[in-house]
Amino acid sequence: MKVFSKLFPVFLFVVLVFSSCSDTQTYAEQLKAEKELIADYIKRNNIEVVSEFPTEFPWGENVYVLTKSGLYFHLINEGDTGVDADTLDANDLVVPRYYQYTLNAKSDTVSNWNTVDYPYPTAFNYLDATQVCAGWHEAVSYMKRNNSRARFIVRSKIGFSDASDAVIPYGYEMKIKIQK
């Protein structure tokens, strides 16, 4: 019994020391790491970040607008601009084709670009917040025309719930079709 009473405090001390050492990051540390990852991606890709939307099209090749929500947005193609061209209205069905990628130096990419990659495209009603993330709705609002195309970075706070839970930003290249 004496041996147990002498070893128990030592055992308790060892357990407390090892349990206090944790490899998990706090939420604040995860947000800081996300911010650093986005900054590194911007630097690696020579992206110019501006605070106002360019007034003329085409934009510079790597000019991205940083919006108030934290979305980085670059318009590649304005889409159909003719007199009879469809523009986005509330509850229109948006059918996006996209590449989703991580911002790491060695990126993981999910492709939903064509019917070979993904035969049935995702579709959602514009401004129905229950269907896709806030970042997509915001990006589509800037695209606003049928057949438009854009690249954008969605921070975790305005991304899908799995990205938000894991504090992971994603990049997208997206083209859209609008169905009235």
Biotite code that builds the C-alpha atoms (Angstrom):
import biotite.structure as struc

atoms = struc.array([
    struc.Atom([0.000, 0.000, 0.000], chain_id="A", res_id=1, res_name="MET", atom_name="CA", element="C"),
    struc.Atom([2.885, 2.330, 0.740], chain_id="A", res_id=2, res_name="LYS", atom_name="CA", element="C"),
    struc.Atom([4.235, 1.801, -2.778], chain_id="A", res_id=3, res_name="VAL", atom_name="CA", element="C"),
    struc.Atom([0.865, 2.653, -4.285], chain_id="A", res_id=4, res_name="PHE", atom_name="CA", element="C"),
    struc.Atom([0.519, 5.807, -2.188], chain_id="A", res_id=5, res_name="SER", atom_name="CA", element="C"),
    struc.Atom([3.993, 6.935, -3.330], chain_id="A", res_id=6, res_name="LYS", atom_name="CA", element="C"),
    struc.Atom([3.494, 6.070, -7.032], chain_id="A", res_id=7, res_name="LEU", atom_name="CA", element="C"),
    struc.Atom([-0.029, 7.450, -7.348], chain_id="A", res_id=8, res_name="PHE", atom_name="CA", element="C"),
    struc.Atom([1.017, 11.155, -7.162], chain_id="A", res_id=9, res_name="PRO", atom_name="CA", element="C"),
    struc.Atom([3.771, 10.495, -9.731], chain_id="A", res_id=10, res_name="VAL", atom_name="CA", element="C"),
    struc.Atom([1.291, 8.727, -12.023], chain_id="A", res_id=11, res_name="PHE", atom_name="CA", element="C"),
    struc.Atom([-1.222, 11.567, -11.591], chain_id="A", res_id=12, res_name="LEU", atom_name="CA", element="C"),
    struc.Atom([1.457, 14.155, -12.406], chain_id="A", res_id=13, res_name="PHE", atom_name="CA", element="C"),
    struc.Atom([2.474, 12.296, -15.606], chain_id="A", res_id=14, res_name="VAL", atom_name="CA", element="C"),
    struc.Atom([-1.153, 12.008, -16.740], chain_id="A", res_id=15, res_name="VAL", atom_name="CA", element="C"),
    struc.Atom([-1.787, 15.716, -16.146], chain_id="A", res_id=16, res_name="LEU", atom_name="CA", element="C"),
    struc.Atom([1.381, 16.776, -17.977], chain_id="A", res_id=17, res_name="VAL", atom_name="CA", element="C"),
    struc.Atom([0.620, 14.666, -21.052], chain_id="A", res_id=18, res_name="PHE", atom_name="CA", element="C"),
    struc.Atom([-3.058, 15.552, -21.135], chain_id="A", res_id=19, res_name="SER", atom_name="CA", element="C"),
    struc.Atom([-2.280, 19.284, -21.040], chain_id="A", res_id=20, res_name="SER", atom_name="CA", element="C"),
    struc.Atom([-0.081, 18.975, -24.136], chain_id="A", res_id=21, res_name="CYS", atom_name="CA", element="C"),
    struc.Atom([-2.418, 19.003, -27.099], chain_id="A", res_id=22, res_name="SER", atom_name="CA", element="C"),
    struc.Atom([-1.842, 19.190, -30.837], chain_id="A", res_id=23, res_name="ASP", atom_name="CA", element="C"),
    struc.Atom([-5.224, 20.754, -31.523], chain_id="A", res_id=24, res_name="THR", atom_name="CA", element="C"),
    struc.Atom([-5.435, 24.424, -32.400], chain_id="A", res_id=25, res_name="GLN", atom_name="CA", element="C"),
    struc.Atom([-7.805, 26.900, -30.885], chain_id="A", res_id=26, res_name="THR", atom_name="CA", element="C"),
    struc.Atom([-10.395, 28.486, -33.169], chain_id="A", res_id=27, res_name="TYR", atom_name="CA", element="C"),
    struc.Atom([-8.410, 31.745, -33.120], chain_id="A", res_id=28, res_name="ALA", atom_name="CA", element="C"),
    struc.Atom([-5.283, 29.854, -34.218], chain_id="A", res_id=29, res_name="GLU", atom_name="CA", element="C"),
    struc.Atom([-7.249, 28.153, -37.010], chain_id="A", res_id=30, res_name="GLN", atom_name="CA", element="C"),
    struc.Atom([-8.542, 31.531, -38.250], chain_id="A", res_id=31, res_name="LEU", atom_name="CA", element="C"),
    struc.Atom([-5.003, 32.908, -38.204], chain_id="A", res_id=32, res_name="LYS", atom_name="CA", element="C"),
    struc.Atom([-3.751, 29.891, -40.173], chain_id="A", res_id=33, res_name="ALA", atom_name="CA", element="C"),
    struc.Atom([-6.588, 30.363, -42.688], chain_id="A", res_id=34, res_name="GLU", atom_name="CA", element="C"),
    struc.Atom([-5.658, 34.029, -43.146], chain_id="A", res_id=35, res_name="LYS", atom_name="CA", element="C"),
    struc.Atom([-1.993, 33.078, -43.666], chain_id="A", res_id=36, res_name="GLU", atom_name="CA", element="C"),
    struc.Atom([-2.950, 30.371, -46.192], chain_id="A", res_id=37, res_name="LEU", atom_name="CA", element="C"),
    struc.Atom([-5.029, 32.841, -48.226], chain_id="A", res_id=38, res_name="ILE", atom_name="CA", element="C"),
    struc.Atom([-2.203, 35.421, -48.113], chain_id="A", res_id=39, res_name="ALA", atom_name="CA", element="C"),
    struc.Atom([0.287, 32.773, -49.260], chain_id="A", res_id=40, res_name="ASP", atom_name="CA", element="C"),
    struc.Atom([-2.024, 31.680, -52.108], chain_id="A", res_id=41, res_name="TYR", atom_name="CA", element="C"),
    struc.Atom([-2.419, 35.297, -53.237], chain_id="A", res_id=42, res_name="ILE", atom_name="CA", element="C"),
    struc.Atom([1.345, 35.783, -53.211], chain_id="A", res_id=43, res_name="LYS", atom_name="CA", element="C"),
    struc.Atom([2.090, 32.494, -55.044], chain_id="A", res_id=44, res_name="ARG", atom_name="CA", element="C"),
    struc.Atom([-0.427, 33.335, -57.776], chain_id="A", res_id=45, res_name="ASN", atom_name="CA", element="C"),
    struc.Atom([0.532, 37.016, -58.189], chain_id="A", res_id=46, res_name="ASN", atom_name="CA", element="C"),
    struc.Atom([-3.005, 38.136, -57.390], chain_id="A", res_id=47, res_name="ILE", atom_name="CA", element="C"),
    struc.Atom([-3.683, 41.842, -57.111], chain_id="A", res_id=48, res_name="GLU", atom_name="CA", element="C"),
    struc.Atom([-6.348, 42.517, -54.496], chain_id="A", res_id=49, res_name="VAL", atom_name="CA", element="C"),
    struc.Atom([-8.453, 45.663, -54.877], chain_id="A", res_id=50, res_name="VAL", atom_name="CA", element="C"),
    struc.Atom([-11.297, 47.047, -52.779], chain_id="A", res_id=51, res_name="SER", atom_name="CA", element="C"),
    struc.Atom([-13.565, 48.293, -55.587], chain_id="A", res_id=52, res_name="GLU", atom_name="CA", element="C"),
    struc.Atom([-14.952, 46.538, -58.633], chain_id="A", res_id=53, res_name="PHE", atom_name="CA", element="C"),
    struc.Atom([-13.231, 47.530, -61.892], chain_id="A", res_id=54, res_name="PRO", atom_name="CA", element="C"),
    struc.Atom([-15.455, 49.767, -64.015], chain_id="A", res_id=55, res_name="THR", atom_name="CA", element="C"),
    struc.Atom([-14.389, 48.259, -67.352], chain_id="A", res_id=56, res_name="GLU", atom_name="CA", element="C"),
    struc.Atom([-14.265, 44.722, -68.647], chain_id="A", res_id=57, res_name="PHE", atom_name="CA", element="C"),
    struc.Atom([-12.069, 42.758, -69.055], chain_id="A", res_id=58, res_name="PRO", atom_name="CA", element="C"),
    struc.Atom([-10.459, 43.072, -65.649], chain_id="A", res_id=59, res_name="TRP", atom_name="CA", element="C"),
    struc.Atom([-6.729, 42.590, -65.280], chain_id="A", res_id=60, res_name="GLY", atom_name="CA", element="C"),
    struc.Atom([-5.788, 38.921, -65.467], chain_id="A", res_id=61, res_name="GLU", atom_name="CA", element="C"),
    struc.Atom([-5.216, 38.493, -61.723], chain_id="A", res_id=62, res_name="ASN", atom_name="CA", element="C"),
    struc.Atom([-7.301, 41.318, -60.284], chain_id="A", res_id=63, res_name="VAL", atom_name="CA", element="C"),
    struc.Atom([-9.544, 40.139, -57.461], chain_id="A", res_id=64, res_name="TYR", atom_name="CA", element="C"),
    struc.Atom([-11.984, 42.280, -55.511], chain_id="A", res_id=65, res_name="VAL", atom_name="CA", element="C"),
    struc.Atom([-12.039, 41.697, -51.759], chain_id="A", res_id=66, res_name="LEU", atom_name="CA", element="C"),
    struc.Atom([-15.635, 42.208, -50.632], chain_id="A", res_id=67, res_name="THR", atom_name="CA", element="C"),
    struc.Atom([-16.855, 43.181, -47.156], chain_id="A", res_id=68, res_name="LYS", atom_name="CA", element="C"),
    struc.Atom([-17.784, 39.562, -46.400], chain_id="A", res_id=69, res_name="SER", atom_name="CA", element="C"),
    struc.Atom([-14.243, 38.385, -47.167], chain_id="A", res_id=70, res_name="GLY", atom_name="CA", element="C"),
    struc.Atom([-14.954, 36.905, -50.609], chain_id="A", res_id=71, res_name="LEU", atom_name="CA", element="C"),
    struc.Atom([-12.160, 37.347, -53.160], chain_id="A", res_id=72, res_name="TYR", atom_name="CA", element="C"),
    struc.Atom([-13.795, 37.610, -56.605], chain_id="A", res_id=73, res_name="PHE", atom_name="CA", element="C"),
    struc.Atom([-12.445, 37.747, -60.175], chain_id="A", res_id=74, res_name="HIS", atom_name="CA", element="C"),
    struc.Atom([-14.774, 37.935, -63.202], chain_id="A", res_id=75, res_name="LEU", atom_name="CA", element="C"),
    struc.Atom([-13.359, 36.045, -66.207], chain_id="A", res_id=76, res_name="ILE", atom_name="CA", element="C"),
    struc.Atom([-16.307, 36.286, -68.602], chain_id="A", res_id=77, res_name="ASN", atom_name="CA", element="C"),
    struc.Atom([-19.329, 38.589, -68.294], chain_id="A", res_id=78, res_name="GLU", atom_name="CA", element="C"),
    struc.Atom([-21.603, 36.035, -69.930], chain_id="A", res_id=79, res_name="GLY", atom_name="CA", element="C"),
    struc.Atom([-24.441, 36.834, -72.330], chain_id="A", res_id=80, res_name="ASP", atom_name="CA", element="C"),
    struc.Atom([-24.754, 40.617, -72.584], chain_id="A", res_id=81, res_name="THR", atom_name="CA", element="C"),
    struc.Atom([-27.236, 40.988, -75.443], chain_id="A", res_id=82, res_name="GLY", atom_name="CA", element="C"),
    struc.Atom([-30.568, 42.760, -75.161], chain_id="A", res_id=83, res_name="VAL", atom_name="CA", element="C"),
    struc.Atom([-32.469, 39.474, -74.644], chain_id="A", res_id=84, res_name="ASP", atom_name="CA", element="C"),
    struc.Atom([-29.864, 37.966, -72.288], chain_id="A", res_id=85, res_name="ALA", atom_name="CA", element="C"),
    struc.Atom([-31.095, 36.436, -69.038], chain_id="A", res_id=86, res_name="ASP", atom_name="CA", element="C"),
    struc.Atom([-29.935, 38.136, -65.857], chain_id="A", res_id=87, res_name="THR", atom_name="CA", element="C"),
    struc.Atom([-30.230, 36.749, -62.382], chain_id="A", res_id=88, res_name="LEU", atom_name="CA", element="C"),
    struc.Atom([-33.368, 37.361, -60.323], chain_id="A", res_id=89, res_name="ASP", atom_name="CA", element="C"),
    struc.Atom([-34.416, 36.042, -56.914], chain_id="A", res_id=90, res_name="ALA", atom_name="CA", element="C"),
    struc.Atom([-35.426, 32.356, -56.987], chain_id="A", res_id=91, res_name="ASN", atom_name="CA", element="C"),
    struc.Atom([-34.010, 31.738, -60.489], chain_id="A", res_id=92, res_name="ASP", atom_name="CA", element="C"),
    struc.Atom([-32.506, 28.277, -60.794], chain_id="A", res_id=93, res_name="LEU", atom_name="CA", element="C"),
    struc.Atom([-28.723, 28.532, -61.054], chain_id="A", res_id=94, res_name="VAL", atom_name="CA", element="C"),
    struc.Atom([-26.880, 25.578, -62.561], chain_id="A", res_id=95, res_name="VAL", atom_name="CA", element="C"),
    struc.Atom([-23.173, 25.936, -61.819], chain_id="A", res_id=96, res_name="PRO", atom_name="CA", element="C"),
    struc.Atom([-20.270, 23.957, -63.213], chain_id="A", res_id=97, res_name="ARG", atom_name="CA", element="C"),
    struc.Atom([-17.143, 24.393, -61.144], chain_id="A", res_id=98, res_name="TYR", atom_name="CA", element="C"),
    struc.Atom([-13.747, 23.342, -59.936], chain_id="A", res_id=99, res_name="TYR", atom_name="CA", element="C"),
    struc.Atom([-13.295, 23.443, -56.169], chain_id="A", res_id=100, res_name="GLN", atom_name="CA", element="C"),
    struc.Atom([-9.715, 23.415, -54.899], chain_id="A", res_id=101, res_name="TYR", atom_name="CA", element="C"),
    struc.Atom([-7.779, 23.837, -51.695], chain_id="A", res_id=102, res_name="THR", atom_name="CA", element="C"),
    struc.Atom([-5.363, 26.752, -51.510], chain_id="A", res_id=103, res_name="LEU", atom_name="CA", element="C"),
    struc.Atom([-2.372, 24.670, -50.457], chain_id="A", res_id=104, res_name="ASN", atom_name="CA", element="C"),
    struc.Atom([0.730, 24.549, -52.664], chain_id="A", res_id=105, res_name="ALA", atom_name="CA", element="C"),
    struc.Atom([-0.334, 20.997, -53.615], chain_id="A", res_id=106, res_name="LYS", atom_name="CA", element="C"),
    struc.Atom([-4.005, 21.521, -54.199], chain_id="A", res_id=107, res_name="SER", atom_name="CA", element="C"),
    struc.Atom([-6.781, 18.944, -53.966], chain_id="A", res_id=108, res_name="ASP", atom_name="CA", element="C"),
    struc.Atom([-9.360, 19.567, -56.685], chain_id="A", res_id=109, res_name="THR", atom_name="CA", element="C"),
    struc.Atom([-12.959, 18.439, -57.019], chain_id="A", res_id=110, res_name="VAL", atom_name="CA", element="C"),
    struc.Atom([-14.313, 18.772, -60.539], chain_id="A", res_id=111, res_name="SER", atom_name="CA", element="C"),
    struc.Atom([-17.924, 19.341, -61.441], chain_id="A", res_id=112, res_name="ASN", atom_name="CA", element="C"),
    struc.Atom([-17.032, 21.082, -64.708], chain_id="A", res_id=113, res_name="TRP", atom_name="CA", element="C"),
    struc.Atom([-18.752, 18.871, -67.264], chain_id="A", res_id=114, res_name="ASN", atom_name="CA", element="C"),
    struc.Atom([-20.942, 15.796, -67.636], chain_id="A", res_id=115, res_name="THR", atom_name="CA", element="C"),
    struc.Atom([-17.916, 13.516, -67.864], chain_id="A", res_id=116, res_name="VAL", atom_name="CA", element="C"),
    struc.Atom([-16.673, 14.681, -64.451], chain_id="A", res_id=117, res_name="ASP", atom_name="CA", element="C"),
    struc.Atom([-20.104, 14.881, -62.865], chain_id="A", res_id=118, res_name="TYR", atom_name="CA", element="C"),
    struc.Atom([-23.135, 13.888, -64.955], chain_id="A", res_id=119, res_name="PRO", atom_name="CA", element="C"),
    struc.Atom([-25.789, 15.692, -62.910], chain_id="A", res_id=120, res_name="TYR", atom_name="CA", element="C"),
    struc.Atom([-24.917, 19.253, -62.030], chain_id="A", res_id=121, res_name="PRO", atom_name="CA", element="C"),
    struc.Atom([-25.746, 20.876, -58.747], chain_id="A", res_id=122, res_name="THR", atom_name="CA", element="C"),
    struc.Atom([-28.596, 23.368, -59.027], chain_id="A", res_id=123, res_name="ALA", atom_name="CA", element="C"),
    struc.Atom([-29.883, 25.872, -56.512], chain_id="A", res_id=124, res_name="PHE", atom_name="CA", element="C"),
    struc.Atom([-32.364, 28.713, -56.276], chain_id="A", res_id=125, res_name="ASN", atom_name="CA", element="C"),
    struc.Atom([-30.669, 32.082, -56.095], chain_id="A", res_id=126, res_name="TYR", atom_name="CA", element="C"),
    struc.Atom([-31.060, 33.694, -52.657], chain_id="A", res_id=127, res_name="LEU", atom_name="CA", element="C"),
    struc.Atom([-32.329, 30.489, -51.020], chain_id="A", res_id=128, res_name="ASP", atom_name="CA", element="C"),
    struc.Atom([-29.766, 30.317, -48.211], chain_id="A", res_id=129, res_name="ALA", atom_name="CA", element="C"),
    struc.Atom([-30.710, 26.747, -47.310], chain_id="A", res_id=130, res_name="THR", atom_name="CA", element="C"),
    struc.Atom([-29.276, 25.299, -50.518], chain_id="A", res_id=131, res_name="GLN", atom_name="CA", element="C"),
    struc.Atom([-25.685, 26.543, -50.868], chain_id="A", res_id=132, res_name="VAL", atom_name="CA", element="C"),
    struc.Atom([-23.229, 28.657, -48.924], chain_id="A", res_id=133, res_name="CYS", atom_name="CA", element="C"),
    struc.Atom([-23.308, 32.439, -48.634], chain_id="A", res_id=134, res_name="ALA", atom_name="CA", element="C"),
    struc.Atom([-20.047, 32.703, -50.589], chain_id="A", res_id=135, res_name="GLY", atom_name="CA", element="C"),
    struc.Atom([-21.625, 31.057, -53.645], chain_id="A", res_id=136, res_name="TRP", atom_name="CA", element="C"),
    struc.Atom([-24.693, 33.299, -53.498], chain_id="A", res_id=137, res_name="HIS", atom_name="CA", element="C"),
    struc.Atom([-22.491, 36.376, -53.304], chain_id="A", res_id=138, res_name="GLU", atom_name="CA", element="C"),
    struc.Atom([-20.260, 35.240, -56.180], chain_id="A", res_id=139, res_name="ALA", atom_name="CA", element="C"),
    struc.Atom([-23.263, 34.398, -58.369], chain_id="A", res_id=140, res_name="VAL", atom_name="CA", element="C"),
    struc.Atom([-24.742, 37.830, -57.623], chain_id="A", res_id=141, res_name="SER", atom_name="CA", element="C"),
    struc.Atom([-21.637, 39.401, -59.205], chain_id="A", res_id=142, res_name="TYR", atom_name="CA", element="C"),
    struc.Atom([-21.688, 36.987, -62.145], chain_id="A", res_id=143, res_name="MET", atom_name="CA", element="C"),
    struc.Atom([-25.427, 37.735, -62.668], chain_id="A", res_id=144, res_name="LYS", atom_name="CA", element="C"),
    struc.Atom([-25.633, 36.688, -66.337], chain_id="A", res_id=145, res_name="ARG", atom_name="CA", element="C"),
    struc.Atom([-26.141, 33.429, -68.145], chain_id="A", res_id=146, res_name="ASN", atom_name="CA", element="C"),
    struc.Atom([-22.840, 31.834, -69.248], chain_id="A", res_id=147, res_name="ASN", atom_name="CA", element="C"),
    struc.Atom([-20.705, 34.057, -67.035], chain_id="A", res_id=148, res_name="SER", atom_name="CA", element="C"),
    struc.Atom([-17.508, 32.680, -65.552], chain_id="A", res_id=149, res_name="ARG", atom_name="CA", element="C"),
    struc.Atom([-15.496, 33.656, -62.483], chain_id="A", res_id=150, res_name="ALA", atom_name="CA", element="C"),
    struc.Atom([-12.798, 32.608, -60.039], chain_id="A", res_id=151, res_name="ARG", atom_name="CA", element="C"),
    struc.Atom([-13.252, 33.256, -56.337], chain_id="A", res_id=152, res_name="PHE", atom_name="CA", element="C"),
    struc.Atom([-11.952, 32.381, -52.891], chain_id="A", res_id=153, res_name="ILE", atom_name="CA", element="C"),
    struc.Atom([-14.470, 31.571, -50.169], chain_id="A", res_id=154, res_name="VAL", atom_name="CA", element="C"),
    struc.Atom([-13.311, 31.971, -46.583], chain_id="A", res_id=155, res_name="ARG", atom_name="CA", element="C"),
    struc.Atom([-14.565, 29.343, -44.172], chain_id="A", res_id=156, res_name="SER", atom_name="CA", element="C"),
    struc.Atom([-16.995, 31.728, -42.442], chain_id="A", res_id=157, res_name="LYS", atom_name="CA", element="C"),
    struc.Atom([-18.997, 32.162, -45.671], chain_id="A", res_id=158, res_name="ILE", atom_name="CA", element="C"),
    struc.Atom([-18.377, 28.658, -46.998], chain_id="A", res_id=159, res_name="GLY", atom_name="CA", element="C"),
    struc.Atom([-20.192, 25.364, -46.711], chain_id="A", res_id=160, res_name="PHE", atom_name="CA", element="C"),
    struc.Atom([-20.671, 23.983, -43.194], chain_id="A", res_id=161, res_name="SER", atom_name="CA", element="C"),
    struc.Atom([-17.914, 21.351, -43.513], chain_id="A", res_id=162, res_name="ASP", atom_name="CA", element="C"),
    struc.Atom([-15.421, 24.089, -44.521], chain_id="A", res_id=163, res_name="ALA", atom_name="CA", element="C"),
    struc.Atom([-16.670, 26.331, -41.740], chain_id="A", res_id=164, res_name="SER", atom_name="CA", element="C"),
    struc.Atom([-16.376, 23.586, -39.126], chain_id="A", res_id=165, res_name="ASP", atom_name="CA", element="C"),
    struc.Atom([-12.830, 22.736, -40.245], chain_id="A", res_id=166, res_name="ALA", atom_name="CA", element="C"),
    struc.Atom([-11.856, 26.396, -40.945], chain_id="A", res_id=167, res_name="VAL", atom_name="CA", element="C"),
    struc.Atom([-10.784, 25.658, -44.524], chain_id="A", res_id=168, res_name="ILE", atom_name="CA", element="C"),
    struc.Atom([-10.971, 28.232, -47.323], chain_id="A", res_id=169, res_name="PRO", atom_name="CA", element="C"),
    struc.Atom([-11.637, 26.989, -50.857], chain_id="A", res_id=170, res_name="TYR", atom_name="CA", element="C"),
    struc.Atom([-11.007, 28.404, -54.282], chain_id="A", res_id=171, res_name="GLY", atom_name="CA", element="C"),
    struc.Atom([-13.497, 27.991, -57.107], chain_id="A", res_id=172, res_name="TYR", atom_name="CA", element="C"),
    struc.Atom([-13.664, 28.492, -60.816], chain_id="A", res_id=173, res_name="GLU", atom_name="CA", element="C"),
    struc.Atom([-17.316, 28.545, -61.816], chain_id="A", res_id=174, res_name="MET", atom_name="CA", element="C"),
    struc.Atom([-19.508, 29.040, -64.858], chain_id="A", res_id=175, res_name="LYS", atom_name="CA", element="C"),
    struc.Atom([-23.262, 29.357, -64.544], chain_id="A", res_id=176, res_name="ILE", atom_name="CA", element="C"),
    struc.Atom([-26.458, 28.798, -66.487], chain_id="A", res_id=177, res_name="LYS", atom_name="CA", element="C"),
    struc.Atom([-29.614, 30.555, -65.410], chain_id="A", res_id=178, res_name="ILE", atom_name="CA", element="C"),
    struc.Atom([-33.022, 28.914, -65.737], chain_id="A", res_id=179, res_name="GLN", atom_name="CA", element="C"),
    struc.Atom([-36.026, 31.175, -65.325], chain_id="A", res_id=180, res_name="LYS", atom_name="CA", element="C"),
])
